[in-house]
C-alpha cells in the first residue's frame, strides 16, 4: 500500500513566528518573540509555540521559570 507524503501547511501566524526564530542568532523565549512584532501577544506566541512543538518543528533549548 502506498502512502502519500503529507505536507504541513502553516498558518500565517505560525510562519511569522518561525521566521522570527529562523532569523534569530540565539534561542528565544516567548516574551522575546512577542517583542519582535506589535501584533503578537505573549498568549498568542505561547499557543503557537505549543502547536509548533506538537508538529515537531521546534525544540525547547531549556526551560525558564519565573516566580
C-alpha positions in Angstrom: 0.0 0.0 0.0 1.4 3.4 -1.0 1.4 6.2 1.5 1.0 9.8 0.3 3.6 12.1 1.7 1.7 14.6 3.8 2.8 18.2 3.9 2.0 20.5 6.8 0.5 23.9 5.9 1.4 26.5 8.5 -0.9 29.4 9.3 0.3 33.0 8.7 0.9 33.4 12.5 2.9 30.2 12.6 5.0 31.3 9.7 5.5 34.7 11.4 6.9 33.0 14.5 9.0 30.5 12.5 10.6 33.4 10.6 11.4 35.2 13.8 13.1 32.0 15.1 14.9 31.3 11.9 16.3 34.9 11.8 17.4 34.9 15.4 21.1 34.3 16.3 20.1 32.7 19.6 17.2 30.7 21.2 14.3 32.9 22.2 11.8 32.8 24.9 8.1 33.6 24.2 8.3 37.1 25.6 11.3 37.9 23.3 9.4 36.6 20.3 6.4 38.8 21.2 8.6 41.9 21.3 9.5 41.4 17.6 6.1 42.5 16.4 3.5 44.7 18.0 0.6 42.5 16.9 2.0 39.5 18.8 0.9 38.9 22.4 2.6 36.5 24.8 -0.5 34.4 24.9 -0.6 34.1 21.1 3.1 33.3 21.0 2.7 30.6 23.7 -0.2 29.0 21.8 1.7 28.9 18.5 4.8 27.5 20.2 2.7 24.7 21.6 1.5 23.9 18.1 4.9 24.1 16.6 6.2 21.7 19.3 3.3 19.3 18.5 4.3 19.5 14.8 7.9 18.8 15.9 9.1 21.9 14.0 10.9 23.4 17.0 12.6 22.1 20.1 13.0 23.5 23.6 16.5 24.6 24.4 15.9 24.9 28.1 13.0 25.8 30.4 13.0 29.2 32.2 10.7 29.5 35.2 9.7 32.8 36.8 8.3 33.3 40.2 
